[in-house]
């Protein structure tokens, strides 16, 4: 339901409409392209003389990602995003018998527009929390294995930009090879759920590792995965940890560990997760992923945006007769872009 705030103005903003000639780029893609453009000279120097400016670029990348993420969230948080739902109309053609001609009667119904969510919105975060709570309940008495996969930055000349871009491809290759290994041994491949994490670094190392990605994967219903040497052969680009934290402490309940982490990763109020949230955002990495059918989709089929037009509603200055002006803007938008 659309909530119209009294004494506030707004704008209707088209977003990824098929009828638009020029589609707007996502904010995270613009942010990454801007960072690369600004630091183009440094990146060229680094390519000519490896190791000369890498620390500066990596630290600048994380700081820039966090800054742009905060700017994006503050803007999005003040903008109510909606889309026109299918089979909903705002205009009906009526026939006036007295005058003897037809005319268009525009009207506004709050059910016309459906609210859109992003990965950090309150509604989506609540959905993630409920699904993780259900997953904990389902596997609370089952054996689970938590596998942590790190990436050795030396292999990529400490290029965090390149590592972040290829990390998911390397993970998908690892999962595929692991499935093949299980199939050869006639073993059923366990269900799994994965979450990325970006390091925040340590002061004694001058935060040199801040912004380096690694993965946590929880294999459900399995008391043992493979011998660590076999896993090491499949994951060739870094180190592995099995049921251990980075401080080498044993993880007793892997399912609780990873679901709590996933829940925190979508909580915008959790300042400790800012680096992971910002880097996930700027490189368009999912907060979590899993095998098909493990977790019920975040959007039901009836909630899939089957729309004719997406619009954004941004509240701004004071406004009188806000209902009439809102309707007028909707009508102008329809006439310009169509529904």
C-alpha positions in Angstrom: 0.0 0.0 0.0 1.3 3.4 -0.9 1.6 5.8 2.0 1.4 9.4 0.9 3.1 11.7 3.4 1.2 14.9 4.0 3.0 18.2 3.2 5.7 16.5 1.1 6.5 16.6 -2.6 7.8 13.6 -4.7 9.0 12.7 -8.1 8.1 9.7 -10.3 11.3 8.1 -11.6 11.2 5.5 -14.4 13.5 2.5 -13.7 14.5 -0.1 -16.2 11.4 0.4 -18.3 11.4 -1.5 -21.5 9.9 1.5 -23.3 12.8 3.8 -22.2 15.3 4.5 -24.9 18.2 5.0 -22.4 18.2 2.6 -19.5 19.8 3.8 -16.3 22.7 1.9 -14.9 22.6 0.4 -11.4 24.2 2.6 -8.8 26.8 0.0 -7.8 28.0 -0.4 -11.4 28.3 3.4 -11.7 30.2 3.5 -8.5 32.7 0.8 -9.6 33.2 2.4 -13.0 33.8 5.8 -11.4 36.4 4.4 -9.0 38.3 2.7 -11.9 38.1 6.0 -13.9 39.4 8.1 -11.1 42.2 5.7 -10.3 43.0 5.0 -13.9 46.5 6.5 -13.7 47.4 4.6 -10.5 46.1 1.4 -12.0 48.4 1.9 -15.1 51.4 2.6 -12.8 50.6 -0.6 -10.8 50.4 -2.6 -14.0 53.8 -1.3 -15.2 55.4 -1.7 -11.7 53.6 -4.4 -9.7 53.4 -3.8 -6.0 54.1 -0.1 -6.2 50.6 1.3 -5.5 48.6 -1.9 -4.7 48.0 -1.1 -1.0 46.9 2.4 -1.8 44.4 1.1 -4.5 43.0 -1.6 -2.2 42.5 0.7 0.8 41.0 3.3 -1.5 38.6 0.7 -3.0 37.2 -0.3 0.4 36.9 3.3 1.7 35.2 4.3 -1.6 32.9 1.3 -1.5 31.8 2.1 2.1 31.3 5.8 1.3 29.3 5.2 -1.8 27.3 2.4 -0.2 26.3 4.8 2.6 25.3 7.5 0.1 23.3 5.0 -1.9 21.5 3.6 1.1 20.6 7.1 2.5 19.1 8.0 -0.9 17.3 4.7 -1.3 16.1 4.8 2.3 14.4 8.1 1.6 12.9 6.9 -1.7 9.9 4.7 -1.8 10.1 2.4 -4.8 7.0 1.0 -6.4 6.0 -0.8 -9.5 2.6 -0.9 -11.3 1.0 -4.2 -10.7 -0.3 -6.3 -13.5 -4.0 -5.9 -14.5 -4.3 -2.7 -12.4 -5.5 0.4 -14.2 -5.6 4.1 -13.4 -7.7 5.2 -16.3 -11.2 4.1 -17.4 -13.1 5.3 -20.5 -16.5 6.6 -19.5 -19.5 7.6 -21.7 -21.5 10.6 -20.9 -25.0 10.1 -22.1 -26.1 13.7 -21.7 -23.2 15.1 -23.7 -22.9 12.1 -26.0 -19.2 11.5 -26.0 -16.6 9.4 -24.2 -13.9 10.7 -21.9 -11.0 9.3 -19.9 -11.5 9.2 -16.1 -8.3 9.0 -14.2 -8.4 7.8 -10.6 -5.9 6.7 -8.0 -6.0 3.5 -6.0 -3.2 2.6 -3.6 -3.5 -1.0 -4.7 -2.3 -0.1 -8.2 1.4 0.1 -7.1 3.3 -2.7 -5.3 6.2 -1.8 -3.1 9.7 -2.9 -4.3 12.5 -4.0 -2.0 16.3 -4.1 -2.2 18.6 -6.6 -0.4 19.0 -4.3 2.6 15.4 -3.1 3.1 13.5 -4.0 6.2 11.1 -6.3 4.6 13.7 -8.3 2.8 15.9 -8.6 5.9 12.9 -9.9 7.8 12.4 -12.6 5.1 16.0 -13.6 5.3 15.8 -13.8 9.1 12.8 -16.0 9.0 14.3 -18.4 6.5 17.5 -18.7 8.4 15.5 -19.3 11.6 13.6 -22.1 9.8 16.9 -23.6 8.5 18.3 -23.7 12.0 15.2 -25.4 13.3 15.2 -28.0 10.5 18.9 -29.0 10.9 19.4 -28.3 14.7 19.9 -32.0 15.4 21.8 -32.9 12.2 25.5 -33.2 11.6 26.9 -30.3 9.6 30.3 -29.3 8.3 31.5 -25.7 7.9 34.1 -25.2 5.3 35.9 -21.9 4.9 37.7 -21.1 1.6 40.2 -18.3 1.5 42.0 -16.8 -1.5 45.7 -16.3 -1.5 46.2 -12.7 -2.7 49.8 -13.5 -3.8 48.4 -15.5 -6.7 46.7 -12.3 -8.0 49.4 -9.8 -7.1 47.2 -8.5 -4.2 44.7 -7.2 -6.8 41.5 -7.1 -4.7 39.4 -5.8 -7.6 40.3 -8.8 -9.7 39.9 -11.2 -6.8 36.4 -9.9 -6.1 35.4 -10.2 -9.7 36.6 -13.8 -10.1 35.7 -15.2 -6.6 32.3 -16.5 -7.5 33.5 -18.2 -10.7 36.2 -20.0 -8.7 33.6 -21.0 -6.1 31.3 -22.4 -8.7 34.1 -24.3 -10.3 35.0 -25.8 -6.8 31.4 -26.9 -6.2 31.1 -28.5 -9.6 34.4 -30.4 -9.1 33.3 -31.4 -5.6 30.0 -32.8 -7.0 31.9 -34.8 -9.6 34.2 -36.2 -6.9 31.2 -37.3 -4.8 29.6 -38.9 -7.9 32.7 -41.0 -8.6 32.6 -42.3 -5.1 28.8 -43.0 -5.4 28.1 -40.6 -2.5 25.1 -38.3 -2.3 26.1 -34.7 -2.4 24.9 -32.9 0.7 22.8 -29.7 0.6 24.8 -26.5 1.2 24.5 -22.8 1.9 27.2 -20.3 1.3 28.0 -16.8 2.5 30.8 -14.4 1.4 32.8 -12.4 3.9 35.2 -9.5 3.4 38.0 -9.2 5.9 38.2 -6.0 8.0 41.9 -6.5 8.6 44.0 -6.1 11.8 45.8 -3.0 13.1 49.1 -4.9 13.6 49.2 -5.5 9.9 48.0 -2.0 9.0 44.7 -3.5 7.8 46.5 -4.8 4.7 43.9 -7.6 4.2 40.9 -5.3 4.5 38.5 -6.0 1.6 39.8 -9.5 0.8 37.0 -12.0 0.2 36.6 -15.5 1.5 33.7 -17.9 1.7 31.9 -19.9 4.4 30.0 -22.9 3.2 27.9 -25.1 5.5 27.2 -28.6 4.2 24.0 -29.9 5.9 23.3 -33.4 7.0 27.0 -34.5 6.7 29.3 -35.5 9.5 32.3 -35.6 7.2 33.0 -34.1 3.8 36.3 -35.3 2.4 39.9 -35.6 3.6 41.3 -32.1 3.9 44.1 -33.0 1.3 41.4 -33.9 -1.3 39.6 -30.6 -0.6 42.9 -28.8 -1.0 43.4 -30.3 -4.4 40.0 -29.0 -5.5 40.5 -25.5 -4.0 43.9 -24.6 -5.4 43.8 -20.8 -4.9 44.0 -20.5 -1.1 43.7 -22.1 2.3 40.9 -24.1 3.8 39.5 -24.4 7.3 37.1 -27.2 8.4 34.9 -26.4 11.4 37.3 -23.8 12.6 37.3 -20.0 12.9 40.2 -17.8 11.7 41.5 -18.0 15.3 41.5 -21.8 15.1 38.7 -22.2 17.5 36.4 -25.2 17.0 32.9 -24.4 15.7 30.4 -26.6 17.5 27.2 -25.6 15.7 28.0 -24.7 12.1 24.4 -24.2 11.1 24.0 -21.6 13.8 27.3 -20.0 12.9 26.5 -19.4 9.2 22.8 -18.5 9.6 23.6 -15.9 12.2 26.3 -14.4 9.9 23.9 -14.3 7.0 21.2 -12.6 9.1 23.8 -10.0 10.2 25.0 -9.4 6.6 21.6 -8.0 5.6 21.1 -6.0 8.7 21.9 -2.4 7.7 22.2 -1.3 11.3 25.1 -3.7 12.0 28.1 -1.4 11.6 30.5 -4.3 12.0 29.3 -5.7 8.7 29.7 -2.4 6.8 32.8 -3.7 4.8 31.1 -6.9 3.7 27.8 -5.1 2.9 29.6 -2.4 0.9 31.8 -4.8 -1.1 28.9 -7.1 -1.8 27.0 -4.1 -3.1 29.7 -2.6 -5.3 30.6 -6.0 -6.9 27.0 -7.2 -7.0 27.7 -10.3 -4.9 24.8 -12.1 -3.2 24.7 -12.1 0.6 24.1 -15.8 0.5 23.4 -18.6 -2.0 22.5 -22.2 -1.7 21.5 -25.3 -3.6 18.1 -25.2 -5.3 15.2 -26.1 -3.0 17.1 -25.7 0.3 15.5 -22.3 1.2 12.2 -21.1 0.0 12.7 -18.2 -2.4 12.7 -14.7 -1.0 9.9 -13.8 -3.4 6.9 -15.9 -3.9 5.7 -16.5 -7.5 2.9 -14.0 -7.0 5.4 -11.4 -5.8 7.6 -11.6 -8.8 7.6 -8.2 -10.4 5.3 -9.0 -13.3 4.8 -5.3 -14.1 4.2 -3.0 -16.9 6.2 -0.1 -15.4 8.5 0.4 -12.5 8.4 3.8 -10.8 10.2 5.4 -7.9 8.5 7.8 -5.6 10.8 10.2 -3.9 9.4 12.6 -1.3 10.9 16.1 -1.3 9.6 19.6 -0.5 6.4 20.7 1.2 3.3 20.5 -0.9 -0.3 21.4 -0.7 -3.1 19.3 -2.2 -0.6 16.4 -2.3 -3.2 13.9 -3.5 -4.1 15.9 -6.6 -0.5 16.6 -7.4 0.4 12.9 -6.9 -2.4 11.9 -9.3 -1.3 14.5 -11.8 2.3 13.2 -11.8 1.1 9.6 -12.3 -1.0 10.6 -15.3 1.8 12.6 -16.8 4.1 9.6 -16.3 1.6 7.3 -18.0 1.2 9.6 -21.0 5.0 9.9 -21.4 6.1 6.3 -20.9 2.9 4.4 -21.1 1.7 1.6 -18.9 
